[in-house]
Amino acid sequence: MTTITSSTSTGLQAHDLCFGYQNRAVIDNVSLELEPGTLTALVGPNGAGKSTLLHLLQGRLKASSGSVQCLASIALMPQRAAIDWSFPITVLEMVKLGRGPKRHGPGNEDVDQILERVGMSNLRNRRLSRLSGGQQQRVLLARALTQQSGVLLLDEPCSAIDPPTREHLLDVMRQQADSGQTLLVSSHDWGSALDSYDRVVVLDGNVRACGTPVEVREHLSDMTCMMGSSCCD
């Protein structure tokens, strides 16, 4: 099982994480380190285990072996498809749910400020069912930010949204990293990973490469076929 402790001086460390379904390994001896105040992209092909790894790091899944060490609380922004957007509540009510049943975290005034940061303050009273895909992503990010965690894991926050919304979300994530929060963001977007992030982790069951965008780009010629794209262009 995963051992989660708080004995590291860095943002988050994972050591030799393993996890599988029905005798099929999904995560195989994955180790990584996220330093405080960094914005890291987690990239890899479909089925690489990106979502599984995020759930292991956050504690929603238990690894068969390995450990996670973190000094701070860990929040997870799930994929948009994992949410029932027909639920009859407003944007504001959805974001407040991020504080949890004990209502710890920011008050109403702070929630309003978070909604403004993600560009949703004018839609605070709109029903979830009336939101576009990009608006839904903004709501999920706002809900995650209300948890005021030291580490924020985001599962495909920039998928299937328009370029202006993508740029806005990246700006918000950069601001969070600059303020000291540690972010790990799963993504299919190689170009964004190599242009907008401090570090890049390439995952395909295990870690194939990890480092700065420049360092990882040097390995891309060996990974083009794995990624199924012209990621070296």
N, C-alpha and C positions, 0 to 999 in steps of 0.2 A: 504493500500500500504506500501511497505518497506520504512522506513525512514533511510537514510544513512547520518551519521554525522561524524565529526572528533574530538570528544570530549573525547576520551578514551586515557589513558596513556599506554595501552597494544597494542599488534600488531593488534588484531581484536577481536571484541565482537559481538555476535548475541544474540538477546533477543526475545524469544517467536515467532519465525518465523513460519508462517502457509502458506501453498500453496496446491492447489488441482486442479484436472481436472474433470469437469462434476460431481460435487458434491462428488468426491472421494478424500479424504485427502491423499496427498503424503508426505508432511512435516507437522508435527503436533506439534506445540509449541516447536520448537527446539531452545535451547540456548546453546552456547558454547563460550569459550574464548581461543584465541591463543596468547601466549606470544611471544614477539619479539625474533627472533633467534632460534625458535624451529621448529623441523621437526615432523609433526603430521600425522599419518595415519588415514584415514576415511574408515572404513570397514563395511561390511554388505552384506546381500544376494542380489541377483538380484531383482530389484524392490524396494530396500530399500529407494531410494530417494537420493542416493549419488550425481549423476550428477545434479539433480534438486537443491540440497542444494548449490553446488558450483556455479551454475548460479545465485542463489539468492544472495549469498554473493558478487559476482562480479557485480551484478546489471543488468545482461542480462535478468533476470526474476524479476517481481515485486510480492512480497508476498502480500497475502490478509491482513496480519497484521504482526506486529513485527518490529524490527529495527536492523540495522547493524551500528556499530561504528568502525571507523578505522582512524588512523592518517595518513596513507600512501596510495599511489595508489595501486590498486589491479589488477593483471594480471591473466589471465586464459589460461592454456594450455588445449585445447580441446582433446577429444578422436580422435584417428587417423582416425576412420571411418567417422568422420564429415568433413573431408577434401577431396576435389577432386584432387587426385594425378595425374590425367591426364592433369592438367593445364600445358600449355607449357612454364614453367619457370625453372630456375636452382635452386639448393640448396641455393646459395648466394642470389638470388633474393627473394626467399621465406622467408629467414631469415630476410632480410631487411624490408619485409612487416610488421614485428613485431613492427617497429618504428612508424607505423601509417601514415596517409596521410600528416601530417605536418612535418614528418621526424625528430621529436624530438628523442633524445636518442643518442646512440653511433654512431661514425663515422665509415667509412669503416674499419679502422685499428682495432677498438674495435670489430667489427663484426667478423673479421678474428680471433681474439683471442677467441671469444666465440665459433666459429666453431672448433677451435683447442681443446678447453676444452671438447667439447662433442664428439670429435673424428671424425669430418667431414670435416676438412680443406682440405684433399686430394680429396674430392668429391665436392668441392664448385661449380664447373661448370657442375656437372652432372644434367640431367633433372630429375624432380620429378618422372616421370613414370618409371625410371630405378632403383629406390631405393627399398631395401628390407624393411620388416616391422620394423626391428630394426633401420635401417637408417632413416626411416620416423619418428620414435619416437625421435631420436636424433635431427632431424631438428626442430620438434615442440618444443622441450625443448630449443634449441638455439633461436628460434624465440621469445619464452616467455622471455628468459633472456635479450634480447635486449631492453625490455621495462623498465628495471631497476626499477622494482616496489618494494615497501616495503613488500608487501604480494603477494605470488605466489600460485595459486590454480592449481593443476594438476589432470586431469581426466584420470585415468587408464594409467599412463605413462609407466608402466612396464608389461602391459598385452601382451600376445602372442609374446614374444621376447625371444631370447636365454639367458641362464644364464649369460654369460660374459657381454652382453649388459645391462642386468638388474643390475648387480653389478656396472657397470660403471655409469649408470644413478643415482643409489643410492649414489654413491660417489660424483657425481656432486651436487646432492641435499643436501647432508651433508655439502659440502663446502659452499653452499649458506647459509645454516642455521648458520654455524660457522661464516660467515661474517656479520650476523645480519639480514638477510632476514627471513621472517616468511613463512613457507610452510605448506600447507594442501594438502595431496595426497590421492585420492581415490584409493582403492586397493581391489582385491579379495584374496590377498595373506596373509593369517593369519600368516604364519611363518615369512615372512619378516616384517610384522607389529610388531610382538612381539620381533624381534631380532634387527631391524635396525632403529627404530624410537624413538624419545623422549617421545611421548605421542600417545595414541590410542583413537579414538572416534568410538564407535560401534553404527551404525545407523540402525534403522528399522522403518522408518516413524518418529520416535522420537529417542532421545538419550537414548540408553539402558545402556551404560557404558562409562565412560570417565576417563582417568588417565594415569599413567605411564604403560608401558607394564606389570610390575609386578602386579600393582593394578588391571588391566583389566584381567590378566590371572586368578586371583582369582575368577572372575565372569564367566569364560568360561564354567564351568561345568553346569551352568544354561542356557547356550546359544548354546550348541552343536546342538540341534535339529533345532533351528532357523537358524543357519548358514549352516545346511545341510552338515557338514563335521566333521571330527574328530579333531576339533581344540584344543582339550585339550591334545592331544598326546604330 
